[in-house]
Amino acid sequence: MTSFELLAAYLCDRILGDPPGLPHPVRGMGKVIAFADRFLRPKAPHPRLERLGGIALAVGLPVAVYFLSDLAI
């Protein structure tokens, strides 16, 4: 990506913004994180298990998004 393309993309995003009716991927990832937090935290009575769940979420979510976006293309 050239610097001109990057600047054009930035300006388009600033001018047009995100359409309010369309879902945004980052909001979807936030919902997954909130759900996983509510699900994993009660199952982890020990701080080490809680940390392991956090690590699994921190690694698993980007990997899942990568593979899902690869399938969409």
N, C-alpha and C positions, 0 to 999 in steps of 0.2 A: 504494500500500500504506500503510495507516495504521500508526501506531506500535503500536497494539494487535495488529494482524496480524503485524507484525514480531516483537514480543515473544512472541506465541503460537508462531510458527514456530521461533524460537530455543529456546523451552522444549521444544517437541516434539522438536527435534533433540537437545537435551541429554539428554532422558529416554529417547527411543527409540533414538537413534543410527542408524547405517547397518546394514541387514541384512548379515550376513557372507556370505551366499550370492549376493547380487546384485552385479553389476559396478558400479563407480562411474565416472562420466565422467572425473573428474580422474585416476584411475589409468590409464584408457585413453589420455588425452592424454600422460601420463608415458611410457607404453610407446611411443607414436608418437615422442616426443622422443628416447628412448633408441635406437630403431631408426634414426631419421634421423641421429643423432650418429654411430652406427657406420657408416652408409652414406656420409654427406657428408664426414666428417673425412678419411678416406684419399684422397678425390678432390680435396682442397684443399691442395696443397703450399705455397701462398703464404698468408700471414696475411690478405691482402685477400680472397682467394677464400673462406677460412674464415669471415670476417666476413659476406660476401655470403650464404653458405649459412645462417648464423645469422639474418640478417635475413629471408631468405626463409621460414625455419621460423617465426620469431616473428610474421610477418605471415600466412603461409599457414595455420597451424594454427587460429588463431581464426576466420579467414574460412571455413575448411572446417567447423569446428564450428558456426558460425552457419548456414551453408546446410544442413547435415545436420539440425540441430535444427529449422530452418524446414520442411524436407521432412517431418519426423516429425509435425508438428502438423496 
